[in-house]
Amino acid sequence: MLGFKRFRNAAITLSRIELVHRIRKGQFGLAKLGLKDATAPAVWEDVLSA
């Protein structure tokens, strides 16, 4: 991989990776979004839209 051409793209990608890790570990407040028993793709879409 040659890297990112812009810092903003790198920052967005890393923040999304960190968000996925937080969701998997249960550190993201899913109760606030009403997604306590939702599937991973549904959680991902709702978190990104919030």
mmJSON file of the N, C-alpha and C atoms, coordinates in Angstrom:
{"data_MODEL":{"atom_site":{
"group_PDB":["ATOM","ATOM","ATOM","ATOM","ATOM","ATOM","ATOM","ATOM","ATOM","ATOM","ATOM","ATOM","ATOM","ATOM","ATOM","ATOM","ATOM","ATOM","ATOM","ATOM","ATOM","ATOM","ATOM","ATOM","ATOM","ATOM","ATOM","ATOM","ATOM","ATOM","ATOM","ATOM","ATOM","ATOM","ATOM","ATOM","ATOM","ATOM","ATOM","ATOM","ATOM","ATOM","ATOM","ATOM","ATOM","ATOM","ATOM","ATOM","ATOM","ATOM","ATOM","ATOM","ATOM","ATOM","ATOM","ATOM","ATOM","ATOM","ATOM","ATOM","ATOM","ATOM","ATOM","ATOM","ATOM","ATOM","ATOM","ATOM","ATOM","ATOM","ATOM","ATOM","ATOM","ATOM","ATOM","ATOM","ATOM","ATOM","ATOM","ATOM","ATOM","ATOM","ATOM","ATOM","ATOM","ATOM","ATOM","ATOM","ATOM","ATOM","ATOM","ATOM","ATOM","ATOM","ATOM","ATOM","ATOM","ATOM","ATOM","ATOM","ATOM","ATOM","ATOM","ATOM","ATOM","ATOM","ATOM","ATOM","ATOM","ATOM","ATOM","ATOM","ATOM","ATOM","ATOM","ATOM","ATOM","ATOM","ATOM","ATOM","ATOM","ATOM","ATOM","ATOM","ATOM","ATOM","ATOM","ATOM","ATOM","ATOM","ATOM","ATOM","ATOM","ATOM","ATOM","ATOM","ATOM","ATOM","ATOM","ATOM","ATOM","ATOM","ATOM","ATOM","ATOM","ATOM","ATOM","ATOM","ATOM","ATOM"],
"id":[1,2,3,4,5,6,7,8,9,10,11,12,13,14,15,16,17,18,19,20,21,22,23,24,25,26,27,28,29,30,31,32,33,34,35,36,37,38,39,40,41,42,43,44,45,46,47,48,49,50,51,52,53,54,55,56,57,58,59,60,61,62,63,64,65,66,67,68,69,70,71,72,73,74,75,76,77,78,79,80,81,82,83,84,85,86,87,88,89,90,91,92,93,94,95,96,97,98,99,100,101,102,103,104,105,106,107,108,109,110,111,112,113,114,115,116,117,118,119,120,121,122,123,124,125,126,127,128,129,130,131,132,133,134,135,136,137,138,139,140,141,142,143,144,145,146,147,148,149,150],
"type_symbol":["N","C","C","N","C","C","N","C","C","N","C","C","N","C","C","N","C","C","N","C","C","N","C","C","N","C","C","N","C","C","N","C","C","N","C","C","N","C","C","N","C","C","N","C","C","N","C","C","N","C","C","N","C","C","N","C","C","N","C","C","N","C","C","N","C","C","N","C","C","N","C","C","N","C","C","N","C","C","N","C","C","N","C","C","N","C","C","N","C","C","N","C","C","N","C","C","N","C","C","N","C","C","N","C","C","N","C","C","N","C","C","N","C","C","N","C","C","N","C","C","N","C","C","N","C","C","N","C","C","N","C","C","N","C","C","N","C","C","N","C","C","N","C","C","N","C","C","N","C","C"],
"label_atom_id":["N","CA","C","N","CA","C","N","CA","C","N","CA","C","N","CA","C","N","CA","C","N","CA","C","N","CA","C","N","CA","C","N","CA","C","N","CA","C","N","CA","C","N","CA","C","N","CA","C","N","CA","C","N","CA","C","N","CA","C","N","CA","C","N","CA","C","N","CA","C","N","CA","C","N","CA","C","N","CA","C","N","CA","C","N","CA","C","N","CA","C","N","CA","C","N","CA","C","N","CA","C","N","CA","C","N","CA","C","N","CA","C","N","CA","C","N","CA","C","N","CA","C","N","CA","C","N","CA","C","N","CA","C","N","CA","C","N","CA","C","N","CA","C","N","CA","C","N","CA","C","N","CA","C","N","CA","C","N","CA","C","N","CA","C","N","CA","C","N","CA","C","N","CA","C"],
"label_alt_id":[null,null,null,null,null,null,null,null,null,null,null,null,null,null,null,null,null,null,null,null,null,null,null,null,null,null,null,null,null,null,null,null,null,null,null,null,null,null,null,null,null,null,null,null,null,null,null,null,null,null,null,null,null,null,null,null,null,null,null,null,null,null,null,null,null,null,null,null,null,null,null,null,null,null,null,null,null,null,null,null,null,null,null,null,null,null,null,null,null,null,null,null,null,null,null,null,null,null,null,null,null,null,null,null,null,null,null,null,null,null,null,null,null,null,null,null,null,null,null,null,null,null,null,null,null,null,null,null,null,null,null,null,null,null,null,null,null,null,null,null,null,null,null,null,null,null,null,null,null,null],
"label_comp_id":["MET","MET","MET","LEU","LEU","LEU","GLY","GLY","GLY","PHE","PHE","PHE","LYS","LYS","LYS","ARG","ARG","ARG","PHE","PHE","PHE","ARG","ARG","ARG","ASN","ASN","ASN","ALA","ALA","ALA","ALA","ALA","ALA","ILE","ILE","ILE","THR","THR","THR","LEU","LEU","LEU","SER","SER","SER","ARG","ARG","ARG","ILE","ILE","ILE","GLU","GLU","GLU","LEU","LEU","LEU","VAL","VAL","VAL","HIS","HIS","HIS","ARG","ARG","ARG","ILE","ILE","ILE","ARG","ARG","ARG","LYS","LYS","LYS","GLY","GLY","GLY","GLN","GLN","GLN","PHE","PHE","PHE","GLY","GLY","GLY","LEU","LEU","LEU","ALA","ALA","ALA","LYS","LYS","LYS","LEU","LEU","LEU","GLY","GLY","GLY","LEU","LEU","LEU","LYS","LYS","LYS","ASP","ASP","ASP","ALA","ALA","ALA","THR","THR","THR","ALA","ALA","ALA","PRO","PRO","PRO","ALA","ALA","ALA","VAL","VAL","VAL","TRP","TRP","TRP","GLU","GLU","GLU","ASP","ASP","ASP","VAL","VAL","VAL","LEU","LEU","LEU","SER","SER","SER","ALA","ALA","ALA"],
"label_asym_id":["A","A","A","A","A","A","A","A","A","A","A","A","A","A","A","A","A","A","A","A","A","A","A","A","A","A","A","A","A","A","A","A","A","A","A","A","A","A","A","A","A","A","A","A","A","A","A","A","A","A","A","A","A","A","A","A","A","A","A","A","A","A","A","A","A","A","A","A","A","A","A","A","A","A","A","A","A","A","A","A","A","A","A","A","A","A","A","A","A","A","A","A","A","A","A","A","A","A","A","A","A","A","A","A","A","A","A","A","A","A","A","A","A","A","A","A","A","A","A","A","A","A","A","A","A","A","A","A","A","A","A","A","A","A","A","A","A","A","A","A","A","A","A","A","A","A","A","A","A","A"],
"label_entity_id":["1","1","1","1","1","1","1","1","1","1","1","1","1","1","1","1","1","1","1","1","1","1","1","1","1","1","1","1","1","1","1","1","1","1","1","1","1","1","1","1","1","1","1","1","1","1","1","1","1","1","1","1","1","1","1","1","1","1","1","1","1","1","1","1","1","1","1","1","1","1","1","1","1","1","1","1","1","1","1","1","1","1","1","1","1","1","1","1","1","1","1","1","1","1","1","1","1","1","1","1","1","1","1","1","1","1","1","1","1","1","1","1","1","1","1","1","1","1","1","1","1","1","1","1","1","1","1","1","1","1","1","1","1","1","1","1","1","1","1","1","1","1","1","1","1","1","1","1","1","1"],
"label_seq_id":[1,1,1,2,2,2,3,3,3,4,4,4,5,5,5,6,6,6,7,7,7,8,8,8,9,9,9,10,10,10,11,11,11,12,12,12,13,13,13,14,14,14,15,15,15,16,16,16,17,17,17,18,18,18,19,19,19,20,20,20,21,21,21,22,22,22,23,23,23,24,24,24,25,25,25,26,26,26,27,27,27,28,28,28,29,29,29,30,30,30,31,31,31,32,32,32,33,33,33,34,34,34,35,35,35,36,36,36,37,37,37,38,38,38,39,39,39,40,40,40,41,41,41,42,42,42,43,43,43,44,44,44,45,45,45,46,46,46,47,47,47,48,48,48,49,49,49,50,50,50],
"pdbx_PDB_ins_code":[null,null,null,null,null,null,null,null,null,null,null,null,null,null,null,null,null,null,null,null,null,null,null,null,null,null,null,null,null,null,null,null,null,null,null,null,null,null,null,null,null,null,null,null,null,null,null,null,null,null,null,null,null,null,null,null,null,null,null,null,null,null,null,null,null,null,null,null,null,null,null,null,null,null,null,null,null,null,null,null,null,null,null,null,null,null,null,null,null,null,null,null,null,null,null,null,null,null,null,null,null,null,null,null,null,null,null,null,null,null,null,null,null,null,null,null,null,null,null,null,null,null,null,null,null,null,null,null,null,null,null,null,null,null,null,null,null,null,null,null,null,null,null,null,null,null,null,null,null,null],
"Cartn_x":[0.851,0.0,0.894,0.603,1.427,1.09,-0.019,-0.396,-1.54,-1.922,-3.022,-2.485,-3.237,-2.801,-3.127,-4.137,-4.523,-4.653,-4.273,-4.356,-5.795,-6.717,-8.138,-8.638,-8.264,-8.687,-8.119,-6.884,-6.272,-6.981,-7.293,-7.963,-9.349,-10.092,-11.426,-11.342,-10.421,-10.275,-9.903,-8.956,-8.542,-9.656,-10.426,-11.513,-12.588,-12.837,-13.821,-13.322,-12.034,-11.456,-11.559,-11.238,-11.34,-12.779,-13.721,-15.142,-15.574,-15.137,-15.473,-14.929,-13.719,-13.133,-13.936,-14.363,-15.167,-16.509,-17.14,-18.425,-18.25,-17.214,-16.971,-16.695,-15.995,-15.672,-16.847,-17.886,-19.046,-18.841,-17.919,-17.628,-18.45,-19.154,-19.957,-21.372,-21.965,-23.296,-24.399,-24.687,-25.724,-27.116,-27.268,-28.591,-29.163,-28.297,-28.752,-29.375,-28.883,-29.398,-30.534,-30.859,-31.917,-31.51,-30.249,-29.723,-29.12,-29.655,-29.032,-28.895,-29.894,-29.846,-29.794,-29.224,-29.175,-27.966,-28.017,-26.893,-25.793,-24.604,-23.461,-23.663,-24.172,-24.375,-25.382,-26.421,-27.41,-26.784,-25.972,-25.287,-24.352,-23.597,-22.637,-23.33,-24.433,-25.157,-25.71,-26.263,-26.83,-25.758,-24.638,-23.559,-22.971,-22.787,-22.226,-23.18,-24.466,-25.435,-25.651,-25.256,-25.464,-24.406],
"Cartn_y":[-1.18,0.0,1.239,2.155,3.347,4.418,4.309,5.307,6.176,7.086,7.992,9.254,9.8,11.021,12.255,12.144,13.275,12.83,13.722,13.42,13.183,13.93,13.794,12.38,11.811,10.445,9.435,9.631,8.736,8.852,10.072,10.284,9.655,9.782,9.193,7.675,7.104,5.646,5.12,5.751,5.305,5.464,6.54,6.723,5.654,5.247,4.183,2.835,2.573,1.324,1.3,2.416,2.49,2.331,2.877,2.733,1.279,0.557,-0.866,-1.625,-1.317,-1.981,-1.673,-0.424,-0.056,-0.761,-0.891,-1.584,-3.045,-3.696,-5.108,-5.343,-4.411,-4.56,-4.18,-3.598,-3.187,-1.866,-1.038,0.24,1.388,1.146,2.187,2.084,3.207,3.215,2.909,1.635,1.252,1.458,1.517,1.706,3.074,4.076,5.426,5.446,4.593,4.536,3.537,2.813,1.81,0.579,0.201,-0.905,-2.011,-2.227,-3.176,-4.577,-5.087,-6.438,-6.439,-5.406,-5.289,-6.029,-6.309,-6.959,-5.932,-6.419,-5.543,-4.566,-5.013,-4.04,-2.942,-3.289,-2.285,-1.276,-1.774,-0.889,0.032,-0.502,0.286,1.428,1.136,2.166,3.245,2.857,3.838,4.686,4.077,4.827,5.841,5.459,6.392,7.526,7.272,8.327,9.274,8.851,9.681,10.747],
"Cartn_z":[0.0,0.0,0.0,-0.841,-0.966,0.057,0.731,1.726,1.24,2.09,1.776,1.132,0.218,-0.443,0.388,1.239,2.073,3.524,4.405,5.836,6.255,5.712,6.079,5.797,4.668,4.334,5.319,5.729,6.711,8.055,8.456,9.736,9.755,8.662,8.576,8.633,7.901,7.877,9.255,9.914,11.245,12.271,12.175,13.138,12.955,11.731,11.493,12.001,11.825,12.342,13.864,14.505,15.961,16.422,15.66,15.999,15.943,14.935,14.824,16.03,16.453,17.613,18.88,19.031,20.202,20.195,19.032,18.948,19.325,18.807,19.107,20.582,21.226,22.64,23.538,22.963,23.756,24.459,23.985,24.616,24.032,22.967,22.336,22.882,23.266,23.877,22.87,22.672,21.714,22.262,23.573,24.166,23.804,23.679,23.313,21.922,21.038,19.673,19.523,20.583,20.514,19.725,19.781,18.974,19.828,21.003,21.925,21.331,20.615,20.064,18.533,17.943,16.49,15.923,14.638,13.963,13.674,13.4,13.174,12.009,10.838,9.751,10.107,10.854,11.259,12.224,13.131,14.083,13.316,12.388,11.614,10.873,10.206,9.457,10.385,11.515,12.435,13.106,13.437,14.065,13.088,11.856,10.882,10.546,10.625,10.314,11.5,12.707,13.911,14.049],
"occupancy":[1.0,1.0,1.0,1.0,1.0,1.0,1.0,1.0,1.0,1.0,1.0,1.0,1.0,1.0,1.0,1.0,1.0,1.0,1.0,1.0,1.0,1.0,1.0,1.0,1.0,1.0,1.0,1.0,1.0,1.0,1.0,1.0,1.0,1.0,1.0,1.0,1.0,1.0,1.0,1.0,1.0,1.0,1.0,1.0,1.0,1.0,1.0,1.0,1.0,1.0,1.0,1.0,1.0,1.0,1.0,1.0,1.0,1.0,1.0,1.0,1.0,1.0,1.0,1.0,1.0,1.0,1.0,1.0,1.0,1.0,1.0,1.0,1.0,1.0,1.0,1.0,1.0,1.0,1.0,1.0,1.0,1.0,1.0,1.0,1.0,1.0,1.0,1.0,1.0,1.0,1.0,1.0,1.0,1.0,1.0,1.0,1.0,1.0,1.0,1.0,1.0,1.0,1.0,1.0,1.0,1.0,1.0,1.0,1.0,1.0,1.0,1.0,1.0,1.0,1.0,1.0,1.0,1.0,1.0,1.0,1.0,1.0,1.0,1.0,1.0,1.0,1.0,1.0,1.0,1.0,1.0,1.0,1.0,1.0,1.0,1.0,1.0,1.0,1.0,1.0,1.0,1.0,1.0,1.0,1.0,1.0,1.0,1.0,1.0,1.0],
"B_iso_or_equiv":[0.0,0.0,0.0,0.0,0.0,0.0,0.0,0.0,0.0,0.0,0.0,0.0,0.0,0.0,0.0,0.0,0.0,0.0,0.0,0.0,0.0,0.0,0.0,0.0,0.0,0.0,0.0,0.0,0.0,0.0,0.0,0.0,0.0,0.0,0.0,0.0,0.0,0.0,0.0,0.0,0.0,0.0,0.0,0.0,0.0,0.0,0.0,0.0,0.0,0.0,0.0,0.0,0.0,0.0,0.0,0.0,0.0,0.0,0.0,0.0,0.0,0.0,0.0,0.0,0.0,0.0,0.0,0.0,0.0,0.0,0.0,0.0,0.0,0.0,0.0,0.0,0.0,0.0,0.0,0.0,0.0,0.0,0.0,0.0,0.0,0.0,0.0,0.0,0.0,0.0,0.0,0.0,0.0,0.0,0.0,0.0,0.0,0.0,0.0,0.0,0.0,0.0,0.0,0.0,0.0,0.0,0.0,0.0,0.0,0.0,0.0,0.0,0.0,0.0,0.0,0.0,0.0,0.0,0.0,0.0,0.0,0.0,0.0,0.0,0.0,0.0,0.0,0.0,0.0,0.0,0.0,0.0,0.0,0.0,0.0,0.0,0.0,0.0,0.0,0.0,0.0,0.0,0.0,0.0,0.0,0.0,0.0,0.0,0.0,0.0],
"pdbx_formal_charge":[null,null,null,null,null,null,null,null,null,null,null,null,null,null,null,null,null,null,null,null,null,null,null,null,null,null,null,null,null,null,null,null,null,null,null,null,null,null,null,null,null,null,null,null,null,null,null,null,null,null,null,null,null,null,null,null,null,null,null,null,null,null,null,null,null,null,null,null,null,null,null,null,null,null,null,null,null,null,null,null,null,null,null,null,null,null,null,null,null,null,null,null,null,null,null,null,null,null,null,null,null,null,null,null,null,null,null,null,null,null,null,null,null,null,null,null,null,null,null,null,null,null,null,null,null,null,null,null,null,null,null,null,null,null,null,null,null,null,null,null,null,null,null,null,null,null,null,null,null,null],
"auth_seq_id":[1,1,1,2,2,2,3,3,3,4,4,4,5,5,5,6,6,6,7,7,7,8,8,8,9,9,9,10,10,10,11,11,11,12,12,12,13,13,13,14,14,14,15,15,15,16,16,16,17,17,17,18,18,18,19,19,19,20,20,20,21,21,21,22,22,22,23,23,23,24,24,24,25,25,25,26,26,26,27,27,27,28,28,28,29,29,29,30,30,30,31,31,31,32,32,32,33,33,33,34,34,34,35,35,35,36,36,36,37,37,37,38,38,38,39,39,39,40,40,40,41,41,41,42,42,42,43,43,43,44,44,44,45,45,45,46,46,46,47,47,47,48,48,48,49,49,49,50,50,50],
"auth_comp_id":["MET","MET","MET","LEU","LEU","LEU","GLY","GLY","GLY","PHE","PHE","PHE","LYS","LYS","LYS","ARG","ARG","ARG","PHE","PHE","PHE","ARG","ARG","ARG","ASN","ASN","ASN","ALA","ALA","ALA","ALA","ALA","ALA","ILE","ILE","ILE","THR","THR","THR","LEU","LEU","LEU","SER","SER","SER","ARG","ARG","ARG","ILE","ILE","ILE","GLU","GLU","GLU","LEU","LEU","LEU","VAL","VAL","VAL","HIS","HIS","HIS","ARG","ARG","ARG","ILE","ILE","ILE","ARG","ARG","ARG","LYS","LYS","LYS","GLY","GLY","GLY","GLN","GLN","GLN","PHE","PHE","PHE","GLY","GLY","GLY","LEU","LEU","LEU","ALA","ALA","ALA","LYS","LYS","LYS","LEU","LEU","LEU","GLY","GLY","GLY","LEU","LEU","LEU","LYS","LYS","LYS","ASP","ASP","ASP","ALA","ALA","ALA","THR","THR","THR","ALA","ALA","ALA","PRO","PRO","PRO","ALA","ALA","ALA","VAL","VAL","VAL","TRP","TRP","TRP","GLU","GLU","GLU","ASP","ASP","ASP","VAL","VAL","VAL","LEU","LEU","LEU","SER","SER","SER","ALA","ALA","ALA"],
"auth_asym_id":["A","A","A","A","A","A","A","A","A","A","A","A","A","A","A","A","A","A","A","A","A","A","A","A","A","A","A","A","A","A","A","A","A","A","A","A","A","A","A","A","A","A","A","A","A","A","A","A","A","A","A","A","A","A","A","A","A","A","A","A","A","A","A","A","A","A","A","A","A","A","A","A","A","A","A","A","A","A","A","A","A","A","A","A","A","A","A","A","A","A","A","A","A","A","A","A","A","A","A","A","A","A","A","A","A","A","A","A","A","A","A","A","A","A","A","A","A","A","A","A","A","A","A","A","A","A","A","A","A","A","A","A","A","A","A","A","A","A","A","A","A","A","A","A","A","A","A","A","A","A"],
"auth_atom_id":["N","CA","C","N","CA","C","N","CA","C","N","CA","C","N","CA","C","N","CA","C","N","CA","C","N","CA","C","N","CA","C","N","CA","C","N","CA","C","N","CA","C","N","CA","C","N","CA","C","N","CA","C","N","CA","C","N","CA","C","N","CA","C","N","CA","C","N","CA","C","N","CA","C","N","CA","C","N","CA","C","N","CA","C","N","CA","C","N","CA","C","N","CA","C","N","CA","C","N","CA","C","N","CA","C","N","CA","C","N","CA","C","N","CA","C","N","CA","C","N","CA","C","N","CA","C","N","CA","C","N","CA","C","N","CA","C","N","CA","C","N","CA","C","N","CA","C","N","CA","C","N","CA","C","N","CA","C","N","CA","C","N","CA","C","N","CA","C","N","CA","C","N","CA","C"],
"pdbx_PDB_model_num":[1,1,1,1,1,1,1,1,1,1,1,1,1,1,1,1,1,1,1,1,1,1,1,1,1,1,1,1,1,1,1,1,1,1,1,1,1,1,1,1,1,1,1,1,1,1,1,1,1,1,1,1,1,1,1,1,1,1,1,1,1,1,1,1,1,1,1,1,1,1,1,1,1,1,1,1,1,1,1,1,1,1,1,1,1,1,1,1,1,1,1,1,1,1,1,1,1,1,1,1,1,1,1,1,1,1,1,1,1,1,1,1,1,1,1,1,1,1,1,1,1,1,1,1,1,1,1,1,1,1,1,1,1,1,1,1,1,1,1,1,1,1,1,1,1,1,1,1,1,1]
}}}
